[in-house]
């Protein structure tokens, strides 16, 4: 996409929408952000400016991000892509896509950042569901390179392929998810690991600190250099097969999270937002931890980017 088409509409200006807008703005796009919340619209310029600074983009790029309270007030003539990042509410998303379809040019991709709903369900009832795809960013969207391009059974393959190329142009690492399966790819992998991690804690094998140390300083440390498939290419699939035969019968296969997690949530210990989760938090601890994580992500991204130079 080039020229006049370098206009993106982002629906939702909160944490995800604001960071997605930052991704486009960093690369010189004009971004039209729609949010019905005046509070969200008022907070967006500072969020965009902070994100651009972290990515080393010119501060002037923030002037190309515009806020709207309604979809109909957006100048649609030059818009080349729509990214919906609204609340995870299926009826709301369907309503938004019906409105978008009536406003947007007929030849541009209409995408959703959903991580919960099948893309085919969001596109149900539209006149042209073939141009609807998932564009699933991971938090924080402006720093994490991975983006999943998700095809439903009705998505035109050419639309998905164009989105993959667009994301590469935006300095992202896209993968094409060719089947609209629950959780797509990234969340399925994360939750497979999370289930085992939570049950290891529940069984008294280790604690939350032990899980994080094992991941960050063990196999997670290796993953920034190569993924699990390449790692087994080096160590040997014969060994992996034998270990799998011995280990798989002992892995947890429960159909729901452990009771201890439900008890923790029921007590209101939901993490940083509640100042309590696996750890206890205060404002200063939260600020320091988020800053540390962002620094680590930026350093990690620099390593990955050097691999591609």
BELJO-V729642 format. One record per pair of residues at least 6 apart in sequence whose C-alpha atoms are under 7 Angstrom apart, sorted by the first residue. I is the first residue (numbers start at 0). J is the second residue. If there is no record, write none. Layout:
BEGIN
I/J + I/J
END
This chain:
BEGIN
3/77 + 4/77 + 4/78 + 4/79 + 5/28 + 5/29 + 5/78 + 5/79 + 6/28 + 6/29 + 6/30 + 6/77 + 6/78 + 6/79 + 7/29 + 7/30 + 7/31 + 7/78 + 7/79 + 7/80 + 7/81 + 8/30 + 8/31 + 8/32 + 8/78 + 8/80 + 8/81 + 8/82 + 9/16 + 9/20 + 9/31 + 9/32 + 9/33 + 9/81 + 9/82 + 9/83 + 9/84 + 10/16 + 10/32 + 10/33 + 10/34 + 10/82 + 10/83 + 10/84 + 10/85 + 11/32 + 11/33 + 11/34 + 11/83 + 11/84 + 11/85 + 12/32 + 12/33 + 12/34 + 12/39 + 12/40 + 12/43 + 13/39 + 15/84 + 15/138 + 15/140 + 16/84 + 17/43 + 17/46 + 17/47 + 18/139 + 18/140 + 18/141 + 19/140 + 19/141 + 20/30 + 21/47 + 21/50 + 21/51 + 21/141 + 22/141 + 23/30 + 24/30 + 24/60 + 24/61 + 24/63 + 24/64 + 25/51 + 25/56 + 25/60 + 26/169 + 27/60 + 29/63 + 29/64 + 30/63 + 30/64 + 30/65 + 31/64 + 31/65 + 31/66 + 31/73 + 32/65 + 32/66 + 32/67 + 33/66 + 33/67 + 33/68 + 33/69 + 33/70 + 34/40 + 34/67 + 34/68 + 35/68 + 35/69 + 40/66 + 47/61 + 48/58 + 48/61 + 51/58 + 52/58 + 67/73 + 75/102 + 75/103 + 79/107 + 80/107 + 80/108 + 80/109 + 81/108 + 81/109 + 81/110 + 82/109 + 82/110 + 82/111 + 82/112 + 83/110 + 83/111 + 83/112 + 84/111 + 84/112 + 84/113 + 87/113 + 89/121 + 92/121 + 93/121 + 93/122 + 97/125 + 108/130 + 108/131 + 108/158 + 109/130 + 109/131 + 109/132 + 110/131 + 110/132 + 110/133 + 110/134 + 111/132 + 111/133 + 111/134 + 112/133 + 112/134 + 112/135 + 112/136 + 113/135 + 114/135 + 114/182 + 115/182 + 117/179 + 117/181 + 118/132 + 118/133 + 118/151 + 118/179 + 119/151 + 119/152 + 122/128 + 122/131 + 128/153 + 128/154 + 129/153 + 129/154 + 129/155 + 130/154 + 130/155 + 130/158 + 131/154 + 132/148 + 132/149 + 132/150 + 132/151 + 132/154 + 132/159 + 133/148 + 133/149 + 133/150 + 134/146 + 134/147 + 134/148 + 134/149 + 135/146 + 135/147 + 135/148 + 136/145 + 136/146 + 136/147 + 137/143 + 137/145 + 137/146 + 142/296 + 142/297 + 144/171 + 144/172 + 145/171 + 145/172 + 145/173 + 146/171 + 146/172 + 146/173 + 146/174 + 147/173 + 147/174 + 147/175 + 147/176 + 148/159 + 148/162 + 148/163 + 148/173 + 148/174 + 148/175 + 148/176 + 149/175 + 149/176 + 149/177 + 149/179 + 150/159 + 150/176 + 150/177 + 150/178 + 150/179 + 151/178 + 151/179 + 163/173 + 163/175 + 166/173 + 167/173 + 176/183 + 194/256 + 195/250 + 195/251 + 196/210 + 197/257 + 198/257 + 199/205 + 200/206 + 200/207 + 201/259 + 207/277 + 267/273 + 268/275 + 268/276 + 269/275 + 269/276 + 270/276 + 271/280 + 271/285 + 274/280 + 274/281
END
